[in-house]
């Protein structure tokens, strides 16, 4: 180590040396509680799961007076299987929301049933009509094929007209 490196090292240690007096060391505040790591929300690639968590957290906040952040952390903790004081409340609200969604889907299914049945009937009728048209076209093509004799072949070259070669004009 050269003398300049030694001098630079001494300067760095002097600049970075923070000494504290003995008086400052007598009174220390109590250690701050270590915050629990935040619960991880669902991955961004799962928008349906994110939406479900948001709906459940909003439902907890609206119906049970929890603030939205606490409700969101409780929902995520229950989803990850971690204990939380609101676990029973989250599970009950999740069951209630699932039951509500099942009722809504059942109502939608019953509301759209006549429409779907009408579509099925109309497509069946269209299919029968197209089958009849295809059968009639095939029959017509077969009958047309047998009634028309094949064309006669001419012995003239293709460049000649049926009346012979073109005549020259006289001047």
C-alpha positions as CSV (number, residue, x, y, z in Angstrom):
1,X,0.0,0.0,0.0
2,X,1.5,3.3,-1.0
3,X,1.7,6.3,1.2
4,X,-1.0,8.2,-0.7
5,X,-3.4,5.2,-0.3
6,X,-2.7,5.2,3.4
7,X,-3.4,8.9,3.6
8,X,-6.7,8.6,1.7
9,X,-7.7,5.7,3.9
10,X,-7.1,7.8,7.0
11,X,-9.1,10.7,5.6
12,X,-12.0,8.3,4.8
13,X,-12.0,6.9,8.3
14,X,-11.9,10.4,9.8
15,X,-14.8,11.6,7.6
16,X,-16.9,8.5,8.2
17,X,-16.2,8.2,12.0
18,X,-19.2,9.2,13.9
19,X,-18.5,9.1,17.6
20,X,-21.2,9.4,20.2
21,X,-20.5,10.8,23.7
22,X,-21.2,8.7,26.8
23,X,-24.1,11.0,27.7
24,X,-25.9,10.1,24.6
25,X,-25.6,6.4,25.3
26,X,-27.3,6.6,28.7
27,X,-30.8,7.2,27.5
28,X,-32.0,5.0,24.7
29,X,-35.6,4.9,23.4
30,X,-37.3,1.5,23.6
31,X,-36.9,-0.5,20.4
32,X,-39.6,0.1,17.9
33,X,-41.8,-2.9,17.3
34,X,-40.8,-4.7,14.2
35,X,-43.7,-4.4,11.7
36,X,-45.0,-7.6,10.3
37,X,-44.1,-8.1,6.7
38,X,-47.0,-7.0,4.5
39,X,-49.2,-9.8,3.2
40,X,-48.6,-10.4,-0.4
41,X,-51.5,-9.6,-2.7
42,X,-52.3,-12.1,-5.5
43,X,-50.0,-12.0,-8.5
44,X,-50.7,-9.4,-11.2
45,X,-51.3,-12.3,-13.7
46,X,-54.5,-13.3,-11.8
47,X,-56.9,-10.4,-12.3
48,X,-59.9,-12.5,-11.2
49,X,-58.3,-13.3,-7.9
50,X,-57.4,-9.6,-7.4
51,X,-61.0,-8.6,-8.1
52,X,-62.4,-11.2,-5.7
53,X,-60.1,-10.0,-2.9
54,X,-61.1,-6.4,-3.5
55,X,-64.8,-7.3,-3.5
56,X,-64.4,-9.3,-0.3
57,X,-62.4,-6.5,1.4
58,X,-64.9,-3.9,0.4
59,X,-67.7,-6.1,1.7
60,X,-65.9,-6.5,5.1
61,X,-65.3,-2.7,5.2
62,X,-68.9,-1.8,4.4
63,X,-70.7,-4.4,6.6
64,X,-68.4,-4.7,9.6
65,X,-66.8,-1.3,9.9
66,X,-63.2,-2.4,9.3
67,X,-61.0,0.0,7.5
68,X,-60.1,-1.1,3.9
69,X,-56.5,-1.8,4.6
70,X,-57.2,-4.0,7.6
71,X,-59.9,-5.8,5.6
72,X,-57.6,-6.3,2.7
73,X,-54.8,-7.7,4.9
74,X,-57.2,-10.0,6.6
75,X,-58.5,-11.4,3.2
76,X,-54.9,-12.0,2.0
77,X,-53.9,-13.6,5.3
78,X,-56.8,-16.0,5.1
79,X,-56.1,-16.8,1.5
80,X,-52.5,-17.6,2.4
81,X,-53.6,-19.7,5.4
82,X,-52.1,-17.4,8.1
83,X,-53.9,-16.8,11.3
84,X,-55.7,-13.5,11.7
85,X,-58.3,-12.1,14.2
86,X,-60.8,-11.6,11.4
87,X,-60.4,-15.1,9.9
88,X,-63.9,-16.3,10.8
89,X,-65.5,-13.0,9.6
90,X,-63.6,-13.3,6.2
91,X,-64.7,-16.9,5.7
92,X,-68.3,-16.1,6.5
93,X,-68.4,-13.2,4.1
94,X,-66.7,-15.2,1.4
95,X,-69.4,-17.9,1.8
96,X,-72.1,-15.3,1.7
97,X,-70.6,-13.7,-1.5
98,X,-70.3,-17.1,-3.2
99,X,-73.9,-17.9,-2.4
100,X,-75.0,-14.5,-3.8
101,X,-73.0,-15.1,-7.0
102,X,-74.6,-18.6,-7.4
103,X,-78.0,-17.1,-7.1
104,X,-77.2,-14.4,-9.7
105,X,-75.8,-17.0,-12.2
106,X,-78.9,-19.2,-11.7
107,X,-81.1,-16.2,-12.5
108,X,-79.1,-15.4,-15.6
109,X,-79.2,-19.0,-16.8
110,X,-83.0,-19.0,-16.4
111,X,-83.3,-15.6,-18.1
112,X,-81.2,-16.6,-21.1
113,X,-82.6,-20.1,-21.5
114,X,-85.4,-19.1,-23.9
115,X,-83.0,-17.1,-26.0
116,X,-80.5,-20.0,-26.3
117,X,-83.3,-22.4,-27.2
118,X,-84.6,-20.0,-29.9
119,X,-81.1,-19.8,-31.3
120,X,-80.8,-23.6,-31.4
121,X,-84.1,-23.9,-33.1
122,X,-83.2,-21.3,-35.7
123,X,-79.8,-22.9,-36.4
124,X,-81.4,-26.3,-36.7
125,X,-84.0,-24.9,-39.3
126,X,-81.2,-23.1,-41.2
127,X,-79.2,-26.4,-41.3
128,X,-82.2,-28.3,-42.6
129,X,-82.8,-25.6,-45.3
130,X,-79.2,-25.7,-46.4
131,X,-79.2,-29.5,-46.5
132,X,-82.3,-29.4,-48.7
133,X,-80.7,-26.8,-51.0
134,X,-77.5,-28.8,-51.3
135,X,-79.5,-32.0,-52.1
136,X,-81.5,-30.2,-54.8
137,X,-78.4,-28.7,-56.3
138,X,-76.7,-32.1,-56.4
139,X,-79.8,-33.7,-58.0
140,X,-80.0,-30.9,-60.6
141,X,-76.3,-31.3,-61.4
142,X,-76.7,-35.0,-61.9
143,X,-79.7,-34.7,-64.2
144,X,-78.0,-31.9,-66.2
145,X,-74.9,-34.0,-66.6
146,X,-76.7,-37.0,-68.3
147,X,-79.0,-35.0,-70.6
148,X,-76.4,-32.9,-72.3
149,X,-74.3,-34.7,-74.9
150,X,-70.6,-34.1,-74.8
151,X,-69.4,-31.4,-77.2
152,X,-68.2,-32.4,-80.7
153,X,-64.5,-31.9,-81.3
154,X,-63.6,-30.0,-84.4
155,X,-60.8,-31.1,-86.7
156,X,-59.7,-27.5,-87.2
157,X,-56.8,-26.0,-85.3
158,X,-57.8,-23.8,-82.4
159,X,-56.7,-20.6,-84.1
160,X,-59.2,-21.2,-87.0
161,X,-62.8,-20.2,-86.9
162,X,-65.5,-22.8,-87.7
163,X,-65.9,-21.1,-91.1
164,X,-62.3,-21.5,-92.2
165,X,-59.4,-19.2,-92.2
166,X,-59.9,-15.5,-92.5
167,X,-59.9,-14.3,-96.0
168,X,-57.7,-11.5,-97.3
169,X,-59.3,-8.3,-98.5
170,X,-59.0,-7.4,-102.1
171,X,-57.9,-3.9,-103.0
